[in-house]
Amino acid sequence: MIVKRNSSEFKAVRDFVNEFVNDHSKMKYLKLFSLKPYEKLEKRILLHRNKKEEAVVFDLELEALQFNLLDAGHKLFKDEKSGLYYFKSSSASSSIEVPFQITKGLD
């Protein structure tokens, strides 16, 4: 399901991510995942499992998330079954970018 840029859900996601950038204590509420190009969401890998490398990898993926939220060329989608959000360049694209999940309810 596509999440339109002018929808309240898109704005809630964007506001949560922007708020998170200023307050890393909310790390437990944001899960970032990685995928190989053209793989399905079921093959996702949680990025911040390794505590030693957690901050670096998490910050890099967070930058990509922020960029995609600002870039009108990327469309935000939501997988209803898993609750994961992700970006694609178009609805027809099979390449999923920056999958993430917000575990705290969006206001």
N, CA, C and O atoms as a DFTB+ gen file, in Angstrom:
428 C
 N C O
     1  1       0.845      -1.177       0.000
     2  2       0.000       0.000       0.000
     3  2       0.891       1.241       0.000
     4  3       1.819       1.355       0.801
     5  1       0.598       2.151      -0.897
     6  2       1.374       3.390      -0.952
     7  2       0.855       4.359       0.113
     8  3      -0.349       4.462       0.350
     9  1       1.787       5.061       0.744
    10  2       1.435       6.071       1.741
    11  2       1.698       7.424       1.080
    12  3       2.850       7.801       0.864
    13  1       0.649       8.137       0.766
    14  2       0.774       9.408       0.045
    15  2       1.469      10.464       0.903
    16  3       1.296      10.513       2.120
    17  1       2.262      11.307       0.235
    18  2       3.039      12.340       0.927
    19  2       2.185      13.338       1.694
    20  3       2.636      13.889       2.698
    21  1       0.981      13.577       1.247
    22  2       0.132      14.558       1.934
    23  2      -0.793      13.909       2.969
    24  3      -1.665      14.577       3.525
    25  1      -0.604      12.603       3.230
    26  2      -1.461      11.915       4.205
    27  2      -0.962      12.157       5.628
    28  3       0.204      12.487       5.844
    29  1      -1.847      11.990       6.573
    30  2      -1.462      12.160       7.982
    31  2      -0.483      11.073       8.412
    32  3       0.366      11.321       9.268
    33  1      -0.582       9.874       7.839
    34  2       0.356       8.795       8.191
    35  2       1.775       9.136       7.742
    36  3       2.727       8.921       8.491
    37  1       1.928       9.668       6.520
    38  2       3.248      10.057       6.033
    39  2       3.838      11.144       6.937
    40  3       5.009      11.083       7.311
    41  1       3.028      12.123       7.275
    42  2       3.501      13.215       8.131
    43  2       3.885      12.705       9.517
    44  3       4.849      13.188      10.110
    45  1       3.136      11.733      10.035
    46  2       3.458      11.156      11.348
    47  2       4.785      10.403      11.294
    48  3       5.590      10.506      12.220
    49  1       5.021       9.649      10.224
    50  2       6.291       8.933      10.058
    51  2       7.431       9.933       9.958
    52  3       8.443       9.793      10.644
    53  1       7.272      10.942       9.108
    54  2       8.316      11.960       8.929
    55  2       8.613      12.670      10.239
    56  3       9.779      12.869      10.580
    57  1       7.581      13.054      10.978
    58  2       7.778      13.745      12.254
    59  2       8.468      12.847      13.274
    60  3       9.322      13.310      14.029
    61  1       8.105      11.570      13.301
    62  2       8.742      10.635      14.223
    63  2      10.234      10.511      13.915
    64  3      11.066      10.547      14.822
    65  1      10.566      10.366      12.634
    66  2      11.979      10.223      12.239
    67  2      12.741      11.505      12.568
    68  3      13.855      11.442      13.088
    69  1      12.160      12.660      12.274
    70  2      12.829      13.927      12.596
    71  2      13.023      14.099      14.096
    72  3      14.061      14.592      14.538
    73  1      12.046      13.703      14.866
    74  2      12.148      13.775      16.325
    75  2      13.203      12.793      16.830
    76  3      13.950      13.095      17.760
    77  1      13.256      11.630      16.215
    78  2      14.210      10.608      16.597
    79  2      15.640      11.084      16.404
    80  3      16.504      10.807      17.235
    81  1      15.899      11.805      15.303
    82  2      17.244      12.285      14.996
    83  2      17.787      13.131      16.150
    84  3      18.983      13.100      16.440
    85  1      16.913      13.874      16.795
    86  2      17.333      14.732      17.895
    87  2      17.336      14.015      19.251
    88  3      17.855      14.549      20.232
    89  1      16.766      12.823      19.308
    90  2      16.654      12.112      20.581
    91  2      16.851      10.612      20.353
    92  3      15.884       9.879      20.143
    93  1      18.110      10.159      20.396
    94  2      18.427       8.753      20.133
    95  2      17.914       7.807      21.217
    96  3      18.045       6.591      21.082
    97  1      17.346       8.335      22.267
    98  2      16.800       7.451      23.306
    99  2      15.601       6.663      22.775
   100  3      15.164       5.698      23.402
   101  1      15.076       7.070      21.633
   102  2      13.928       6.386      21.041
   103  2      14.357       5.245      20.117
   104  3      13.540       4.715      19.365
   105  1      15.640       4.863      20.172
   106  2      16.160       3.824      19.299
   107  2      15.340       2.542      19.388
   108  3      15.197       1.829      18.395
   109  1      14.812       2.249      20.547
   110  2      14.042       1.017      20.712
   111  2      12.721       1.047      19.940
   112  3      12.096       0.005      19.743
   113  1      12.296       2.222      19.508
   114  2      11.033       2.354      18.777
   115  2      11.201       2.343      17.262
   116  3      10.211       2.301      16.533
   117  1      12.443       2.379      16.779
   118  2      12.703       2.407      15.346
   119  2      13.623       1.254      14.984
   120  3      14.751       1.172      15.471
   121  1      13.140       0.367      14.132
   122  2      13.947      -0.759      13.669
   123  2      14.267      -0.541      12.200
   124  3      13.371      -0.346      11.379
   125  1      15.553      -0.577      11.879
   126  2      15.991      -0.422      10.498
   127  2      16.479      -1.771       9.984
   128  3      17.142      -2.520      10.702
   129  1      16.145      -2.069       8.741
   130  2      16.486      -3.350       8.142
   131  2      17.277      -3.137       6.859
   132  3      17.309      -2.037       6.306
   133  1      17.905      -4.192       6.404
   134  2      18.634      -4.168       5.153
   135  2      18.159      -5.318       4.279
   136  3      17.745      -6.366       4.775
   137  1      18.226      -5.105       2.979
   138  2      17.873      -6.127       1.992
   139  2      18.881      -6.078       0.856
   140  3      19.422      -5.018       0.539
   141  1      19.131      -7.226       0.246
   142  2      19.879      -7.228      -1.001
   143  2      18.931      -6.707      -2.079
   144  3      17.715      -6.848      -1.954
   145  1      19.480      -6.107      -3.137
   146  2      18.601      -5.583      -4.192
   147  2      17.625      -6.639      -4.712
   148  3      18.005      -7.783      -4.960
   149  1      16.410      -6.252      -4.865
   150  2      15.325      -7.050      -5.434
   151  2      14.893      -8.241      -4.587
   152  3      14.229      -9.142      -5.100
   153  1      15.249      -8.270      -3.314
   154  2      14.762      -9.331      -2.435
   155  2      13.437      -8.912      -1.809
   156  3      13.110      -7.726      -1.752
   157  1      12.697      -9.879      -1.351
   158  2      11.402      -9.641      -0.715
   159  2      11.603      -9.226       0.742
   160  3      12.658      -9.477       1.325
   161  1      10.593      -8.594       1.319
   162  2      10.656      -8.128       2.709
   163  2      10.929      -9.255       3.699
   164  3      11.524      -9.024       4.752
   165  1      10.503     -10.460       3.373
   166  2      10.696     -11.587       4.281
   167  2      12.177     -11.900       4.504
   168  3      12.521     -12.550       5.491
   169  1      13.056     -11.453       3.611
   170  2      14.496     -11.717       3.716
   171  2      15.240     -10.593       4.447
   172  3      16.470     -10.548       4.424
   173  1      14.518      -9.711       5.076
   174  2      15.134      -8.547       5.733
   175  2      16.056      -8.979       6.872
   176  3      15.871     -10.027       7.491
   177  1      17.060      -8.129       7.123
   178  2      18.021      -8.359       8.200
   179  2      17.993      -7.140       9.106
   180  3      18.158      -6.013       8.639
   181  1      17.785      -7.357      10.390
   182  2      17.795      -6.263      11.352
   183  2      19.211      -5.710      11.438
   184  3      20.160      -6.467      11.641
   185  1      19.362      -4.395      11.287
   186  2      20.697      -3.794      11.211
   187  2      21.396      -3.633      12.549
   188  3      22.612      -3.810      12.617
   189  1      20.699      -3.313      13.587
   190  2      21.390      -2.980      14.828
   191  2      21.350      -4.105      15.857
   192  3      20.977      -3.903      17.013
   193  1      21.744      -5.293      15.408
   194  2      21.871      -6.427      16.321
   195  2      23.236      -6.449      16.992
   196  3      23.356      -6.787      18.170
   197  1      24.259      -6.088      16.232
   198  2      25.620      -6.106      16.740
   199  2      25.904      -4.797      17.477
   200  3      26.037      -3.748      16.847
   201  1      25.995      -4.853      18.795
   202  2      26.158      -3.643      19.611
   203  2      27.428      -2.867      19.257
   204  3      27.445      -1.638      19.321
   205  1      28.484      -3.580      18.885
   206  2      29.760      -2.930      18.584
   207  2      29.651      -1.990      17.378
   208  3      30.196      -0.886      17.395
   209  1      28.953      -2.428      16.348
   210  2      28.846      -1.646      15.116
   211  2      27.499      -0.938      14.992
   212  3      27.212      -0.302      13.978
   213  1      26.703      -1.053      16.004
   214  2      25.328      -0.554      15.959
   215  2      25.225       0.910      15.560
   216  3      24.462       1.244      14.653
   217  1      25.954       1.769      16.198
   218  2      25.802       3.209      15.981
   219  2      26.150       3.616      14.550
   220  3      25.430       4.407      13.941
   221  1      27.232       3.091      14.018
   222  2      27.666       3.485      12.676
   223  2      26.665       3.036      11.622
   224  3      26.231       3.838      10.795
   225  1      26.303       1.779      11.646
   226  2      25.369       1.240      10.661
   227  2      24.005       1.906      10.794
   228  3      23.385       2.273       9.796
   229  1      23.549       2.057      12.014
   230  2      22.247       2.670      12.256
   231  2      22.222       4.104      11.737
   232  3      21.257       4.508      11.088
   233  1      23.267       4.876      12.014
   234  2      23.308       6.266      11.561
   235  2      23.329       6.381      10.036
   236  3      22.703       7.280       9.474
   237  1      24.042       5.482       9.370
   238  2      24.068       5.501       7.903
   239  2      22.683       5.210       7.325
   240  3      22.238       5.881       6.394
   241  1      22.024       4.229       7.871
   242  2      20.691       3.883       7.369
   243  2      19.682       4.971       7.729
   244  3      18.754       5.229       6.962
   245  1      19.850       5.607       8.876
   246  2      18.979       6.700       9.274
   247  2      19.113       7.876       8.306
   248  3      18.119       8.524       7.978
   249  1      20.334       8.154       7.848
   250  2      20.535       9.214       6.854
   251  2      19.800       8.887       5.555
   252  3      19.189       9.766       4.947
   253  1      19.859       7.631       5.133
   254  2      19.153       7.216       3.919
   255  2      17.646       7.362       4.107
   256  3      16.938       7.771       3.187
   257  1      17.161       7.028       5.294
   258  2      15.735       7.170       5.599
   259  2      15.318       8.633       5.522
   260  3      14.297       8.955       4.915
   261  1      16.092       9.510       6.126
   262  2      15.781      10.942       6.084
   263  2      15.784      11.458       4.644
   264  3      14.894      12.209       4.244
   265  1      16.787      11.051       3.876
   266  2      16.887      11.493       2.480
   267  2      15.646      11.071       1.699
   268  3      15.063      11.876       0.972
   269  1      15.244       9.814       1.848
   270  2      14.091       9.315       1.104
   271  2      12.790       9.994       1.516
   272  3      11.894      10.168       0.690
   273  1      12.679      10.376       2.779
   274  2      11.481      11.098       3.221
   275  2      11.392      12.476       2.579
   276  3      10.295      12.988       2.353
   277  1      12.536      13.076       2.287
   278  2      12.563      14.408       1.674
   279  2      12.493      14.364       0.149
   280  3      12.043      15.317      -0.486
   281  1      12.941      13.254      -0.432
   282  2      13.029      13.139      -1.887
   283  2      11.693      12.698      -2.485
   284  3      11.217      11.596      -2.216
   285  1      11.097      13.570      -3.298
   286  2       9.809      13.256      -3.917
   287  2       9.921      12.120      -4.937
   288  3       8.903      11.578      -5.368
   289  1      11.134      11.758      -5.324
   290  2      11.343      10.665      -6.265
   291  2      11.195       9.292      -5.631
   292  3      11.160       8.281      -6.332
   293  1      11.108       9.254      -4.322
   294  2      10.921       7.985      -3.614
   295  2       9.516       7.951      -3.022
   296  3       9.065       8.910      -2.396
   297  1       8.844       6.840      -3.231
   298  2       7.487       6.652      -2.705
   299  2       7.550       5.779      -1.458
   300  3       8.263       4.776      -1.430
   301  1       6.800       6.165      -0.426
   302  2       6.732       5.386       0.805
   303  2       5.601       4.368       0.692
   304  3       4.483       4.700       0.298
   305  1       5.910       3.136       1.042
   306  2       4.933       2.054       1.023
   307  2       4.865       1.424       2.405
   308  3       5.793       1.534       3.206
   309  1       3.738       0.759       2.664
   310  2       3.582       0.043       3.925
   311  2       3.077      -1.364       3.625
   312  3       2.101      -1.546       2.897
   313  1       3.750      -2.346       4.191
   314  2       3.295      -3.719       4.093
   315  2       2.318      -3.948       5.233
   316  3       2.713      -3.971       6.399
   317  1       1.058      -4.114       4.906
   318  2       0.009      -4.236       5.929
   319  2       0.213      -5.454       6.835
   320  3      -0.083      -5.402       8.028
   321  1       0.714      -6.534       6.269
   322  2       0.867      -7.772       7.017
   323  2       1.926      -7.644       8.122
   324  3       1.689      -8.036       9.264
   325  1       3.087      -7.095       7.774
   326  2       4.188      -7.015       8.735
   327  2       4.276      -5.664       9.441
   328  3       4.936      -5.547      10.474
   329  1       3.613      -4.638       8.890
   330  2       3.703      -3.301       9.468
   331  2       4.979      -2.573       9.094
   332  3       5.278      -1.524       9.665
   333  1       5.737      -3.104       8.148
   334  2       6.986      -2.479       7.711
   335  2       6.716      -1.384       6.694
   336  3       5.831      -1.504       5.846
   337  1       7.489      -0.322       6.793
   338  2       7.492       0.733       5.791
   339  2       8.737       0.530       4.928
   340  3       9.737      -0.022       5.387
   341  1       8.667       0.982       3.669
   342  2       9.819       0.903       2.789
   343  2       9.603       1.879       1.636
   344  3       8.501       2.387       1.426
   345  1      10.667       2.125       0.905
   346  2      10.614       3.049      -0.225
   347  2      10.853       2.299      -1.525
   348  3      11.563       1.294      -1.565
   349  1      10.243       2.811      -2.588
   350  2      10.489       2.352      -3.949
   351  2      10.481       3.588      -4.835
   352  3       9.869       4.600      -4.493
   353  1      11.159       3.507      -5.970
   354  2      11.166       4.655      -6.880
   355  2       9.843       4.784      -7.623
   356  3       9.490       5.869      -8.085
   357  1       9.104       3.670      -7.740
   358  2       7.768       3.695      -8.345
   359  2       7.017       2.449      -7.899
   360  3       7.612       1.512      -7.367
   361  1       5.728       2.442      -8.115
   362  2       4.917       1.283      -7.736
   363  2       5.334       0.033      -8.491
   364  3       5.235      -1.074      -7.962
   365  1       5.797       0.199      -9.719
   366  2       6.174      -0.940     -10.555
   367  2       7.557      -1.490     -10.227
   368  3       7.879      -2.612     -10.618
   369  1       8.371      -0.729      -9.523
   370  2       9.732      -1.158      -9.198
   371  2       9.713      -2.360      -8.251
   372  3       8.889      -2.435      -7.339
   373  1      10.632      -3.293      -8.481
   374  2      10.726      -4.445      -7.583
   375  2      11.818      -4.247      -6.539
   376  3      11.997      -5.087      -5.658
   377  1      12.534      -3.157      -6.634
   378  2      13.620      -2.867      -5.697
   379  2      13.091      -2.121      -4.468
   380  3      12.558      -1.017      -4.584
   381  1      13.243      -2.731      -3.301
   382  2      12.797      -2.145      -2.038
   383  2      13.987      -1.460      -1.376
   384  3      15.070      -2.038      -1.286
   385  1      13.787      -0.234      -0.915
   386  2      14.871       0.530      -0.288
   387  2      14.498       0.916       1.136
   388  3      13.340       1.225       1.417
   389  1      15.454       0.901       2.013
   390  2      15.377       1.376       3.390
   391  2      14.126       0.864       4.131
   392  3      13.297       1.664       4.563
   393  1      13.992      -0.426       4.275
   394  2      12.852      -0.918       5.057
   395  2      13.026      -0.570       6.538
   396  3      14.127      -0.652       7.081
   397  1      11.921      -0.180       7.180
   398  2      11.976       0.173       8.595
   399  2      10.633      -0.074       9.245
   400  3       9.611      -0.221       8.575
   401  1      10.657      -0.117      10.554
   402  2       9.427      -0.342      11.327
   403  2       9.436       0.575      12.524
   404  3      10.462       0.733      13.186
   405  1       8.307       1.177      12.803
   406  2       8.138       1.991      14.004
   407  2       7.290       1.181      14.956
   408  3       6.139       0.862      14.660
   409  1       7.862       0.849      16.103
   410  2       7.165      -0.038      17.037
   411  2       6.330       0.709      18.048
   412  3       5.516       0.104      18.747
   413  1       6.515       2.013      18.140
   414  2       5.687       2.841      19.027
   415  2       4.568       3.412      18.177
   416  3       4.798       3.796      17.030
   417  1       3.362       3.473      18.719
   418  2       2.227       4.002      17.958
   419  2       2.463       5.403      17.469
   420  3       2.941       6.258      18.215
   421  1       2.129       5.645      16.216
   422  2       2.254       6.989      15.641
   423  2       1.049       7.808      16.052
   424  3      -0.087       7.339      15.985
   425  1       1.304       9.033      16.476
   426  2       0.210       9.917      16.902
   427  2      -0.343      10.681      15.728
   428  3      -1.270      11.475      15.889
